Amino acid sequence: MKKMAKRVSCVSVKLVKEGGFLYKDRVCDTSLSAYDLFAKIIEDKPDEHLIVACLNTKSEPVNVSIISIGSVTEAQVFARSVIRNALLSNSTSVIIAHNHPSGDPTPSKQDINFTKELKQACEYMRIRFFDHLIIGSSGKFISLREQREEIFI
């Protein structure tokens, strides 16, 4: 019996701009400048949000994107979602952040494990993983690059 031909779709994959905002610092190359970029978007959210900033070779933000919205205690995320945004943005580095609705920015074991996983994935794709911020409330945040430097070496 002869097999029938299969139709294959031709598609394109692209990012869609959904707005924007002014960022006072042109570059995002410190944990404080990253906090300033992310805080206005996710600091007071009632559920966990994970966001990525894709940067160009001058450490200027090209775009930001919410990758995952979860519950009060967690947001499910995969390294591939962060990598996909970086590749579609043609960016050379990324910074991620997520909020802890409890207000306490202390990293969980899952936060540490995901940071390690993303670091490996970024290395493989030759994308620099600059930092992972955990944002609490009232201006409190933790930079995993500063707190757990060994992950980023």
Sequence and secondary structure as in RCSB ss.txt:
>XXXX:A:sequence
MKKMAKRVSCVSVKLVKEGGFLYKDRVCDTSLSAYDLFAKIIEDKPDEHLIVACLNTKSEPVNVSIISIGSVTEA
QVFARSVIRNALLSNSTSVIIAHNHPSGDPTPSKQDINFTKELKQACEYMRIRFFDHLIIGSSGKFISLREQREE
IFI
>XXXX:A:secstr
                       SSS   SHHHHHHHHHHHHTT SS EEEEEEE TTS EEEEEEEEE  SS  
   HHHHHHHHHHTT SEEEEEEE TTS     HHHHHHHHHHHHHHHHHT EEEEEEEE STT EEEHHHHSGG
GG 
